[in-house]
Amino acid sequence: MTLDIRSLENAVLRLAEGLARYGQDTSDLQIRDGLIQRFELTYELCWKMLKRYLEMESPLTDNFDTMNLADLIRIGNEHGLLLGDWPV
């Protein structure tokens, strides 16, 4: 079973597009607000994908649904999936 990350890839692309557009005119509040929404969506998808991956690949029977983000980051880092641990 493979993890489908297309939704995350699309969210990252939309975030990059929004950031580029906001860079052209930082006074445009609608673009800024939309960029914030895109960031929130991308951030949420990142940790959901991490959780899904850990659920698929981990031999542990832990319930990842009940873990907080800090614990997911720690476990993801232990599996070599992240560039840094929670403090970073």
Summary of the structure (lengths in Angstrom):
residues: 88
radius of gyration: 15.7
end to end distance: 30.7
largest distance: 49.7
contacts: 199
relative contact order: 0.12
helix: 69%
strand: 0%
